[in-house]
């Protein structure tokens, strides 16, 4: 167990391009987040991604992927779930974040992630991993995921808006963990301000 003070004097100026390049390499062999894996298995419509995201909010990736697959194999379209007696937007869910957030259980994280994965819409999805990592880096300061989303929209180059969730979810699960992050093997330690880190591996 290593105790580390925040050593900002030793840190490099934050370079998001270099950080993202290193993060891509660091998570290249780690399983993709559930929604991206689901898309790669053929379930990439906006409806399917929205359903998967609602499931993922209530479970871990290890549970949400098989659960979403089991559900979507039986009901892959809105017409297949018409028995739920909800308005179906003529069988097609609009690619509009506000409309998506009007559905029970859908907030900015799910709406943005579903739009990104299903439609390649450049939106930032801030889950617990993205929130923790970017604040720990000192790249932005946001006390909540919503505040972090607003801060990222101001500073993160748009070319990374969709990718940041895809890369930081596995990075946050396997390297920049919530408790005792693996700073000794972190590929971006020289840029990270280690905000809030008192112990690491």
N, C-alpha and C positions, 0 to 999 in steps of 0.2 A: 504494500500500500504506500503510495507516494503522495505527500502533501505538496501542493503547488500554489504559491501566491500568483495573482495575476501579474505577469511580467510584461507589460505593454512596451517597456523600453527595449526589449529584445525582439519585438515583433516587426514584421515587414508591413508596409502599407498594403491595405487590403486590395487584392487584384481578383475581381470576380471571374475574369476569363481563365486565369491560371487555376483558381480554386475549382471551378467547374470541370476543367480538364483533368485535374487530379482526382476529383470525386468520381468522375466517369470511370477512370482506370481502377480506382479502389473498389468499386462495386460491380465491376464487369463480371465477376464470377459468382455474385450473390443472386439468389432468386429475385425476380422482379416483383414489385408490389402487385397485390392481387388483381387490381383492375387492369393493369397492363398485361398481366398473364392471361386474364380472361379474354381481353381483346385479341391476343395472339392465338387463342384457341377458337376464334370465330365468333365471339360474342362482343361485337364492337358497336352496336347501334346505341344511340343516345338512350333509348328506353332500357336496354340491357345494362348499360353502364350506370344509369341512375339507380336501378334496382340493386346492382352489386354494391354501389356506394352506400345505400341505405343499410344493407346487410353489414357492410364493413364497419360502420359506425358502432355497431353493437357487438362486434366480434374481433378476433385477431385475423391477420391475413391467412394464417394456417387453417382457420375455421371458415372464414368468409369465402375463400375461393371454392372449396368443395360444396358449400351450401349454395352459393350462387349458381354453380354449374348444375347442381341437382334441380334447382328451381327453374332455371332457364332452359334446360333440356325439355322440361314439360310445358313451359309457357314462355316461348321466346319472343312473343310480340304482345302489344297492348290488347289486340283482339283476343288472344288466348287467355287473358285475365279479365275479360269484359264482365264476368260474373261478379266482380268486385263492385259493380254499380257505381263507377266514377266516370266523370267526363273524360273522353278519350281524344279530344282535339282532332277528330276525324281520322283516328288511327295513327297519327304522327305527332310526336312530342316536339314542340317548337324549340329551336336552338336559341333560347332566350333565358338568361340567368334569372331574371325576375319571375318569369312564368314557372321555371323549375323550382324556385324557392317558395312558390305558392303551394306546393305539395307538402303535406304533412311529413315531417322528418327530414326535409331537404333544406340544408343551409348553404352558405357560401362555399364551404369546402366541397360538398358533393356536387353542387351545381357547376362549379368551376372545373372540378376534376372530370366530371362526365362530359362536359363540353370539350375539354381538351383531348381526352382519350377518344371519344366518339367522332368529334368533328374537327379536331386540330385547331380549335379556337384558342388563341393565346390568352389564357386566364391563369392566375396563380391560385393554387389550392394549398391552403395552410392547415396541415394536420398537426398532431402533437410533435412529430419528428421535425418537420420544417420549422415550426414555432421555436422549439428548443434549440436547434442547431444554429439558425441564423441569429438568434439572440445571443447564444453562447459565443459565436464568432465575434459579436459586436458589430455585425454588418448593419443591423437595425436594432431598435429598441421598441418592443411592443409587449405590454403586460398581458395581452390576450391574443388569441389567434386572429381576431378581427382587427385589432390594432396593428399586429404584425403584417397582415395582408395589406392594409393601407400604407404602411411604411415601405413594404417591398414594392408596391405599385409605383411609389415615388422614385426609388433608387435602382431597382433591378432592371437591367436592360431587357427589353421585351423579348429578345431572342431566347431568354431563359425562363420566361414565365411558365410555360408548360413543363419544361424539363426539370425545374427545380424540385417538384414533388417526386417525380420518378426517381431522381438520384438521391434525394435526401431521406426518403423513407428507408431504403435499405442501409444507407450510411448511418442513419440515426438508430436503426435496430442493431447493427453489428459493430459499429466503431464508436460513434459519438452517442453512446447510450445514456439513458437518463441518470443512472447511478453509476459512479466510477467509470467514466468514459475511458476508452483505450487511447489516451493521448500519446502513449509511447509509440504507437504504430500509426498515428494519424498522419495522412499525407499532406494536410494543410495546417499543421500545428504552428508553423512560422507566421501564419496570417491570423490565426485564431487568438482572440483576446481572452479566451477561457473565462468568460463572464459567469460567475456563480460556481465555478469548479473549485472545490476545496480538496477533493481526493480524486485520483485517477489511477489507472493501471498503465 
